Amino acid sequence: MPQEAVASAQDEVADICRDLIRIDSSNYGDGSGPGERAAAEYVAEQLSEVGLEPAVLESADRRTSLVVRWPGEDSSRAGLLIHGHLDVVPAEARDWTHDPFAGELVDGCVWGRGAVDMKDMDAMVLSVVRQWRREGRTPPRDVVLCFLADEEAGGKMGAHWVVDHHAGQFEGVTEAISEVGGFSFSVGDERVYLIETAQKGIRWLRLVAEGRAGHGSMVNDDNAVTSLAEAVARIGRHEWPLRLTPTVQRFLEEMGEVLGIEVDITDPEPALAKLGTLARIVGATLRNTANPTMLKAGYKHNVIPQSAEALIDCRFLAGFEDELLTTIDELLGPDVRREDVITDIAVETTFDGALVDAMVAALQAEDPGARAVPYCLSGGTDNKSFSLLGIRGFGFAPLRLPADLDFSGMFHGVDERVPVDSLRFGTRVLDRFLATC
């Protein structure tokens, strides 16, 4: 194909994103969804069309991931992993302005479930790789591309399974980039690009109280519902102490410079209040958290049940898991026990090195005013799984966003959408990044 006829990543990215959104890969967390196979087949087709041969891996029927190694100019160098997930959280069409699985292009944005979490990044990666392959370009080192199932339910059927059963696919890989980082946030006239270098850990707990069943009209001093409710209230109202990790402290210091204020490290909330919607993401990284999310007890109004259960979503900062569990045990009291449902690690790396330099340089080449700042994610990504292989992970899915877009509210939210101009910007940044990584 003549050079001038080669379609660019900027030309393809919105259409690929729309195609992916139209493939319903909703993950309900119980195996009842459609799975990721159709999305994985689409990705495999896009990669095969430009001469790559991905390995398709299934942890269970239709729970599909794929991986392919793209050889670089110097395969003796440590490899780079670029990974994304293909599943999305469910969406109810009646709640949306536009059908969440139609991939509509409206007002300069691609709308739909996955537009920011994370079929946008999947599309940017695919479009850039396709352009490079058509142009005959080769990355400076081996790049492993991985598209995964099940991230939205903790990765048990996706990244965790791939790491446990196919670790050889990542031999020699030492660094990774993926979602929830590299996006811009406007502070006055300055654009700050948040690069994720840390994630809180997860302890999803089930609380169980047992007591004496009986008639609802009688006195009962051993009521499981009462014991559970008291424990849940204590946990839900607990004020967790401030705990600043290196990533969070550096973020606060950098944002103080951007805002032109002195940030009181012992009381950073007033500074966070000046960040608007971004405070939702960052505020939860100042301390451990534990939020009651579900209650289950009883079957009839006039029957005191023998047991009662609650689910608690606990997130802990790197180095503070023991503190979280010790505190939870103190708050439970003697009549309630806890059980683990899902556990995953906290991760944190430093904001330095050649890969970080390549990210920053690529952003600043496309946006000369860009200021890159590390931050901690209150949730988690598949970087946790790959860290078990010694891979240093970053959140870097570059998007230059309009100042008035509530980007953090798009994650798992209604009317999820991403501007086409942001997607095109992301392909340009990733193109530069790949050339120097």
Phi and psi in degrees as a GROMACS rama.xvg file:
@    title "Ramachandran Plot"
@    xaxis  label "Phi"
@    yaxis  label "Psi"
@TYPE xy
-59.0148  148.137  PRO-2
-54.1753  -40.9089  GLN-3
-70.0433  -17.1747  GLU-4
-92.2583  -4.66619  ALA-5
-70.531  122.592  VAL-6
-66.82  137.15  ALA-7
-88.0464  161.415  SER-8
-58.5396  -37.4291  ALA-9
-63.7775  -32.0894  GLN-10
-70.4313  -35.4018  ASP-11
-93.6186  -25.5793  GLU-12
-60.4341  -42.3259  VAL-13
-66.3101  -41.0589  ALA-14
-65.9256  -39.3173  ASP-15
-65.2009  -41.9416  ILE-16
-60.3578  -42.9998  CYS-17
-65.0028  -41.7402  ARG-18
-59.3289  -44.4587  ASP-19
-65.1092  -40.4456  LEU-20
-62.6834  -35.3413  ILE-21
-70.6061  -14.2098  ARG-22
-90.6931  105.484  ILE-23
-69.437  111.328  ASP-24
-121.726  40.3508  SER-25
-60.2295  134.977  SER-26
-113.016  109.871  ASN-27
-88.6866  -4.40123  TYR-28
84.08  -3.24181  GLY-29
-124.475  11.957  ASP-30
81.7683  4.33599  GLY-31
-88.5659  -7.88244  SER-32
-78.3144  -177.723  GLY-33
-74.1411  -12.4633  PRO-34
80.1472  -178.858  GLY-35
-106.729  4.30515  GLU-36
-60.1576  -45.1806  ARG-37
-62.4813  -40.7137  ALA-38
-66.4697  -40.6018  ALA-39
-64.9146  -38.4863  ALA-40
-63.8678  -38.8306  GLU-41
-62.7921  -46.7321  TYR-42
-61.8348  -43.7105  VAL-43
-59.7884  -39.6913  ALA-44
-63.9242  -42.3879  GLU-45
-63.2161  -38.6482  GLN-46
-76.6863  -39.8366  LEU-47
-64.4466  -33.7192  SER-48
-59.8502  -25.7187  GLU-49
-110.357  21.8933  VAL-50
92.3571  4.95491  GLY-51
-93.0028  151.563  LEU-52
-124.422  84.326  GLU-53
-69.7799  146.254  PRO-54
-87.1102  126.398  ALA-55
-94.3825  125.097  VAL-56
-123.465  128.03  LEU-57
-121.204  122.316  GLU-58
-80.0634  -23.7657  SER-59
-162.523  174.02  ALA-60
-55.2422  120.528  ASP-61
70.926  1.74109  ARG-62
-93.5834  84.7183  ARG-63
-111.074  132.313  THR-64
-122.832  164.147  SER-65
-146.381  153.28  LEU-66
-145.858  143.703  VAL-67
-149.16  141.14  VAL-68
-97.3903  127.785  ARG-69
-104.137  104.465  TRP-70
-62.1238  139.495  PRO-71
-102.753  178.308  GLY-72
-64.2279  -34.4678  GLU-73
-127.596  90.2206  ASP-74
-74.4708  -5.33147  SER-75
-78.222  -16.6938  SER-76
-75.1353  157.758  ARG-77
-62.1989  143.039  ALA-78
-84.6245  163.389  GLY-79
-115.42  133.178  LEU-80
-101.153  130.16  LEU-81
-118.484  115.744  ILE-82
-130.359  150.376  HIS-83
-145.855  161.434  GLY-84
-107.181  152.114  HIS-85
-102.086  -14.7108  LEU-86
-84.3521  160.449  ASP-87
-135.571  160.968  VAL-88
-75.3861  156.081  VAL-89
-64.0967  161.581  PRO-90
-145.399  140.969  ALA-91
-100.735  117.058  GLU-92
-57.8275  -34.5476  ALA-93
-64.445  -18.944  ARG-94
-87.376  -11.5745  ASP-95
-102.415  153.366  TRP-96
-70.9835  -37.6348  THR-97
-128.194  147.158  HIS-98
-49.5595  123.141  ASP-99
-67.4676  -11.5639  PRO-100
-120.061  21.9347  PHE-101
-98.8281  -16.5725  ALA-102
59.2495  41.5812  GLY-103
-72.668  148.795  GLU-104
-106.726  106.397  LEU-105
-135.83  132.78  VAL-106
54.1633  37.7927  ASP-107
77.104  10.4441  GLY-108
-124.358  148.461  CYS-109
-88.8839  121.645  VAL-110
-102.932  145.449  TRP-111
144.018  163.992  GLY-112
-67.4241  123.105  ARG-113
102.735  -3.44897  GLY-114
-60.2239  -30.6639  ALA-115
-119.607  -11.5048  VAL-116
-138.174  87.2242  ASP-117
-136.495  43.0372  MET-118
-70.9025  -14.9354  LYS-119
-65.575  -48.3287  ASP-120
-66.9874  -40.9392  MET-121
-54.9752  -45.27  ASP-122
-66.7521  -40.2326  ALA-123
-62.9287  -43.9525  MET-124
-63.983  -47.8754  VAL-125
-59.1285  -45.3958  LEU-126
-66.9415  -38.5775  SER-127
-68.8266  -44.8656  VAL-128
-61.3446  -42.7789  VAL-129
-62.0026  -41.802  ARG-130
-63.5751  -46.1266  GLN-131
-59.7748  -43.8894  TRP-132
-65.5295  -40.6413  ARG-133
-66.8147  -32.4072  ARG-134
-85.0501  -4.89672  GLU-135
75.0995  22.8981  GLY-136
-87.5426  151.736  ARG-137
-126.982  133.128  THR-138
-66.9112  157.369  PRO-139
-66.7298  -21.867  PRO-140
-143.18  169.675  ARG-141
-59.1697  137.157  ASP-142
-121.013  125.691  VAL-143
-100.386  123.219  VAL-144
-101.487  130.397  LEU-145
-138.207  125.827  CYS-146
-119.477  124.755  PHE-147
-119.903  152.502  LEU-148
-86.931  160.708  ALA-149
67.5355  14.5366  ASP-150
-60.8707  -34.9847  GLU-151
-72.0633  -7.49065  GLU-152
-120.604  24.4703  ALA-153
99.2423  -6.0621  GLY-154
82.4709  8.21425  GLY-155
-58.5791  -38.88  LYS-156
-94.5785  2.97072  MET-157
-123.211  -103.268  GLY-158
-60.2251  -44.4724  ALA-159
-59.6002  -43.8451  HIS-160
-66.9622  -41.9887  TRP-161
-62.0699  -44.2646  VAL-162
-63.1676  -40.4759  VAL-163
-71.1186  -34.2688  ASP-164
-110.835  -14.8016  HIS-165
-139.135  39.7014  HIS-166
-58.9711  -27.7652  ALA-167
-61.6915  -22.341  GLY-168
-65.1727  -18.087  GLN-169
-113.557  19.9351  PHE-170
-59.149  130.797  GLU-171
82.6256  -3.37223  GLY-172
-84.4167  131.799  VAL-173
-121.757  -14.4002  THR-174
-139.898  156.626  GLU-175
-147.743  152.419  ALA-176
-128.175  150.269  ILE-177
-158.961  -144.117  SER-178
-84.5172  174.403  GLU-179
59.1851  50.1112  VAL-180
-171.422  163.121  GLY-181
83.4309  2.01219  GLY-182
-91.6755  154.419  PHE-183
-91.3215  153.55  SER-184
-137.826  126.253  PHE-185
-89.9599  128.645  SER-186
-124.038  101.385  VAL-187
63.8077  -126.54  GLY-188
-92.5751  1.48888  ASP-189
-103.838  139.441  GLU-190
-105.148  121.706  ARG-191
-103.034  129.678  VAL-192
-105.49  119.539  TYR-193
-89.0316  120.382  LEU-194
-110.22  120.873  ILE-195
-77.8669  122.338  GLU-196
-120.945  -0.948382  THR-197
-151.185  153.282  ALA-198
-140.36  141.257  GLN-199
-70.9413  153.469  LYS-200
-85.2033  167.666  GLY-201
-121.091  130.855  ILE-202
-131.888  98.913  ARG-203
-88.371  120.733  TRP-204
-113.283  147.752  LEU-205
-108.788  126.391  ARG-206
-99.0074  135.432  LEU-207
-128.979  127.473  VAL-208
-118.542  138.617  ALA-209
-125.017  141.968  GLU-210
-148.461  -155.422  GLY-211
-102.473  119.955  ARG-212
-68.7789  154.199  ALA-213
-178.746  -177.6  GLY-214
-76.2472  138.715  HIS-215
-66.1556  -14.3581  GLY-216
-89.5307  -8.49774  SER-217
-102.276  160.584  MET-218
-69.6684  134.011  VAL-219
-143.476  110.486  ASN-220
-93.6339  11.7207  ASP-221
-133.28  53.949  ASP-222
-89.1497  116.282  ASN-223
-62.1488  -36.1174  ALA-224
-64.6674  -42.2092  VAL-225
-62.981  -46.7976  THR-226
-60.7068  -44.0956  SER-227
-65.3919  -45.2428  LEU-228
-60.8702  -39.4132  ALA-229
-64.9628  -41.498  GLU-230
-66.3001  -42.5628  ALA-231
-61.8513  -42.0769  VAL-232
-64.3412  -41.3672  ALA-233
-62.2178  -42.8235  ARG-234
-68.8191  -45.4286  ILE-235
-64.1417  -28.0712  GLY-236
-100.204  0.999914  ARG-237
-66.7269  135.281  HIS-238
-95.7529  106.295  GLU-239
-77.2214  140.062  TRP-240
-71.4979  153.503  PRO-241
-64.5911  131.678  LEU-242
-139.737  103.766  ARG-243
-95.0747  116.599  LEU-244
-81.4584  166.431  THR-245
-56.0256  -39.928  PRO-246
-63.4266  -47.518  THR-247
-65.7492  -40.8658  VAL-248
-63.0784  -42.6783  GLN-249
-65.2188  -39.435  ARG-250
-58.0556  -46.5792  PHE-251
-62.7059  -40.4692  LEU-252
-64.9349  -42.8976  GLU-253
-65.3488  -42.1566  GLU-254
-68.7895  -29.6144  MET-255
-61.2004  -41.6778  GLY-256
-64.5812  -42.4108  GLU-257
-63.3728  -42.9343  VAL-258
-78.8077  -15.2476  LEU-259
71.3931  34.6385  GLY-260
-130.936  161.638  ILE-261
-89.7874  118.406  GLU-262
-88.4822  123.135  VAL-263
-80.944  106.671  ASP-264
-62.1765  -25.0377  ILE-265
-81.8112  -12.0218  THR-266
-151.796  73.7077  ASP-267
-82.106  -7.5421  PRO-268
-57.8922  -39.9209  GLU-269
-59.0012  -35.5312  PRO-270
-69.1917  -41.9997  ALA-271
-61.185  -34.7153  LEU-272
-59.6422  -21.7952  ALA-273
-82.7486  -2.50778  LYS-274
-97.4992  2.63064  LEU-275
60.7691  -131.348  GLY-276
-65.3492  -23.0405  THR-277
-63.8776  -24.7958  LEU-278
-60.4148  -24.7012  ALA-279
-63.1908  -40.2567  ARG-280
-76.1109  -45.3682  ILE-281
-83.0928  -34.8416  VAL-282
-56.2032  -35.9776  GLY-283
-75.7738  -5.40764  ALA-284
-97.2098  6.74917  THR-285
-85.3194  -11.7389  LEU-286
-164.321  167.334  ARG-287
-65.3745  155.962  ASN-288
-137.606  154.502  THR-289
-148.461  111.159  ALA-290
-118.09  120.744  ASN-291
-63.0489  135.002  PRO-292
-126.856  -24.3001  THR-293
-146.659  149.035  MET-294
-131.012  144.735  LEU-295
-148.369  121.735  LYS-296
-167.417  144.164  ALA-297
75.5701  170.118  GLY-298
-144.844  -6.59864  TYR-299
-154.942  146.218  LYS-300
-59.252  -36.0681  HIS-301
-104.507  22.0141  ASN-302
-121.55  120.703  VAL-303
-77.352  118.735  ILE-304
-74.5483  159.659  PRO-305
-77.7561  -23.7028  GLN-306
-144.78  161.583  SER-307
-147.16  147.633  ALA-308
-131.921  152.586  GLU-309
-141.968  150.065  ALA-310
-108.888  136.165  LEU-311
-125.265  128.792  ILE-312
-96.1069  104.859  ASP-313
-105.569  136.046  CYS-314
-128.98  132.708  ARG-315
-125.576  147.347  PHE-316
-77.4134  155.211  LEU-317
-56.1453  125.091  ALA-318
93.4117  -2.15144  GLY-319
-125.619  22.6401  PHE-320
-67.9401  -43.5261  GLU-321
-61.5489  -39.77  ASP-322
-61.8033  -41.4326  GLU-323
-60.2807  -49.4664  LEU-324
-68.6351  -37.8102  LEU-325
-61.3815  -42.1835  THR-326
-67.0123  -43.7866  THR-327
-58.1192  -44.1576  ILE-328
-62.6605  -36.3692  ASP-329
-67.1488  -36.5469  GLU-330
-77.3603  -24.3198  LEU-331
-63.036  -41.4982  LEU-332
84.2323  175.952  GLY-333
-76.612  -15.4415  PRO-334
-103.751  5.88275  ASP-335
-130.491  134.854  VAL-336
-113.483  159.742  ARG-337
-115.432  148.744  ARG-338
-131.148  142.86  GLU-339
-78.1312  136.214  ASP-340
-107.574  -55.4266  VAL-341
-137.724  135.044  ILE-342
-130.243  134.767  THR-343
-148.445  154.701  ASP-344
-77.6471  159.265  ILE-345
-90.0719  147.192  ALA-346
-132.379  150.185  VAL-347
-156.213  134.582  GLU-348
-130.622  171.578  THR-349
-88.2673  157.921  THR-350
-98.2882  71.5663  PHE-351
-160.021  172.833  ASP-352
104.147  171.633  GLY-353
-64.5923  -35.7713  ALA-354
-66.3078  -42.4228  LEU-355
-62.8213  -42.5111  VAL-356
-58.3208  -39.9413  ASP-357
-66.7977  -39.0984  ALA-358
-61.1462  -50.322  MET-359
-62.6981  -44.3416  VAL-360
-64.041  -40.013  ALA-361
-65.3494  -41.2  ALA-362
-63.3591  -46.6891  LEU-363
-70.8879  -26.1425  GLN-364
-67.2409  -33.1653  ALA-365
-93.7473  -21.9877  GLU-366
-141.576  89.4406  ASP-367
-55.1234  -22.0983  PRO-368
-90.5176  5.47495  GLY-369
-65.6706  137.932  ALA-370
-122.858  114.9  ARG-371
-90.7445  130.819  ALA-372
-134.1  133.993  VAL-373
-76.0038  150.449  PRO-374
-149.217  164.486  TYR-375
-103.556  133.902  CYS-376
-89.3051  131.829  LEU-377
-74.9448  -21.7273  SER-378
-96.2156  -143.62  GLY-379
-151.443  161.008  GLY-380
-135.254  -179.941  THR-381
-68.0545  -7.47974  ASP-382
-57.26  -28.255  ASN-383
-59.3633  -47.7686  LYS-384
-62.3219  -45.2853  SER-385
-71.4068  -21.3376  PHE-386
-63.7311  -25.1304  SER-387
-67.8871  -16.7857  LEU-388
-95.9108  8.62713  LEU-389
80.7823  19.019  GLY-390
-92.7733  125.061  ILE-391
-83.8646  114.85  ARG-392
-105.982  146.415  GLY-393
-131.787  150.86  PHE-394
-91.8605  111.063  GLY-395
-148.039  85.4984  PHE-396
-121.449  83.8232  ALA-397
-67.028  128.647  PRO-398
-142.887  128.341  LEU-399
-94.1128  116.397  ARG-400
-109.663  150.588  LEU-401
-60.894  144.675  PRO-402
-62.3561  -27.1067  ALA-403
-96.221  6.9872  ASP-404
-86.9415  124.725  LEU-405
-80.7568  79.2916  ASP-406
-65.7097  -43.0582  PHE-407
-62.0989  -30.12  SER-408
-72.8821  -13.149  GLY-409
-75.0963  -28.743  MET-410
-66.1814  114.468  PHE-411
65.642  12.2915  HIS-412
-96.1573  179.126  GLY-413
-85.4895  147.914  VAL-414
60.6989  40.3202  ASP-415
-60.397  133.726  GLU-416
-161.125  159.064  ARG-417
-138.22  133.602  VAL-418
-65.5769  139.761  PRO-419
-60.8937  -39.6241  VAL-420
-60.5319  -33.9688  ASP-421
-68.4774  -40.3457  SER-422
-61.8108  -44.0718  LEU-423
-64.5604  -40.4698  ARG-424
-58.6117  -44.7717  PHE-425
-60.2687  -38.6715  GLY-426
-66.1268  -36.4947  THR-427
-67.4063  -41.4547  ARG-428
-66.2937  -45.6396  VAL-429
-63.1727  -35.7614  LEU-430
-59.5437  -48.0144  ASP-431
-65.6943  -41.3961  ARG-432
-61.2342  -47.3543  PHE-433
-60.5591  -33.2272  LEU-434
-69.5158  -20.5997  ALA-435
-122.943  6.7665  THR-436
